[in-house]
């Protein structure tokens, strides 16, 4: 596994806290506007990290060209991350008591 994914990615994935839904292969990610978390390599640091609150975007420009991308992977129109490798549903919001503490 390490030779395919690299030691940084393997180490990072192995240190993630266990999530009830867990990380899923990007090929199964929803492309209907659902907000999700993505797992992608940050280009400037060459490290994998969670990119929170992303969604799939489809749009056309004035010339009819179509664009499709994961929102959240670009900062100020500059590509910040490589294509994501995994996704997961957003975690549940804290209960009212948890949110106040």
C-alpha positions as CSV (number, residue, x, y, z in Angstrom):
1,X,0.0,0.0,0.0
2,X,2.7,2.5,0.9
3,X,4.4,2.2,-2.5
4,X,1.2,3.1,-4.3
5,X,0.0,5.9,-2.0
6,X,3.2,7.2,-0.5
7,X,4.2,7.2,3.2
8,X,2.6,10.6,4.0
9,X,-0.8,9.6,2.7
10,X,-0.7,6.2,4.5
11,X,0.4,7.8,7.7
12,X,-2.2,10.5,7.5
13,X,-5.1,8.1,6.7
14,X,-4.0,5.9,9.6
15,X,-4.2,8.7,12.1
16,X,-7.7,9.9,11.3
17,X,-10.1,9.4,14.1
18,X,-12.6,6.6,13.3
19,X,-15.8,8.1,11.9
20,X,-19.1,6.2,11.9
21,X,-19.5,6.7,8.2
22,X,-15.8,6.5,7.4
23,X,-14.0,7.7,4.3
24,X,-15.2,6.5,0.9
25,X,-13.5,6.3,-2.5
26,X,-14.1,9.5,-4.4
27,X,-15.7,7.6,-7.3
28,X,-18.8,7.1,-5.0
29,X,-19.1,10.8,-4.0
30,X,-22.5,12.6,-4.6
31,X,-22.5,15.0,-7.5
32,X,-25.9,16.6,-6.7
33,X,-24.8,19.6,-4.6
34,X,-24.6,17.7,-1.3
35,X,-22.0,19.2,1.0
36,X,-19.3,16.8,2.0
37,X,-15.7,16.6,3.3
38,X,-12.9,15.7,0.9
39,X,-9.5,14.2,1.3
40,X,-6.9,15.7,-1.0
41,X,-3.2,16.6,-1.3
42,X,-2.4,20.3,-0.7
43,X,-0.1,21.3,-3.6
44,X,2.2,23.7,-1.7
45,X,2.9,21.4,1.2
46,X,2.6,18.0,-0.6
47,X,0.6,16.7,2.4
48,X,-2.9,15.2,2.4
49,X,-5.6,16.8,4.5
50,X,-9.3,17.1,5.0
51,X,-11.0,19.8,3.0
52,X,-14.3,20.7,4.8
53,X,-17.6,21.7,3.3
54,X,-17.2,21.0,-0.4
55,X,-19.7,20.2,-3.1
56,X,-19.7,19.3,-6.8
57,X,-20.2,22.2,-9.1
58,X,-21.5,22.2,-12.7
59,X,-21.7,25.4,-14.6
60,X,-21.4,27.0,-18.1
61,X,-19.8,30.3,-19.0
62,X,-21.2,32.9,-21.4
63,X,-19.5,31.1,-24.3
64,X,-21.3,27.8,-23.5
65,X,-18.2,26.1,-22.1
66,X,-19.0,23.7,-19.3
67,X,-17.0,23.5,-16.1
68,X,-17.2,20.8,-13.5
69,X,-15.1,20.8,-10.3
70,X,-15.1,20.2,-6.5
71,X,-15.8,23.5,-4.8
72,X,-13.4,24.2,-1.9
73,X,-10.3,22.9,-3.8
74,X,-9.5,26.4,-5.1
75,X,-8.6,29.5,-3.1
76,X,-9.0,32.9,-4.8
77,X,-9.2,31.1,-8.2
78,X,-5.8,29.4,-7.6
79,X,-5.7,25.6,-7.5
80,X,-4.7,24.7,-3.9
81,X,-5.4,20.9,-3.9
82,X,-5.0,18.0,-6.3
83,X,-8.0,16.0,-7.2
84,X,-9.5,14.4,-4.1
85,X,-9.0,10.7,-3.4
86,X,-11.7,10.2,-0.8
87,X,-14.9,11.8,0.7
88,X,-17.1,11.4,3.7
89,X,-20.5,12.8,4.8
90,X,-20.4,15.7,7.1
91,X,-20.4,14.8,10.8
92,X,-23.6,15.3,12.8
93,X,-23.9,18.8,14.4
94,X,-23.4,18.9,18.2
95,X,-26.5,18.6,20.4
96,X,-27.7,21.8,22.0
97,X,-26.0,21.0,25.3
98,X,-22.7,20.2,23.5
99,X,-22.8,23.4,21.4
100,X,-23.0,25.6,24.6
101,X,-20.1,24.0,26.5
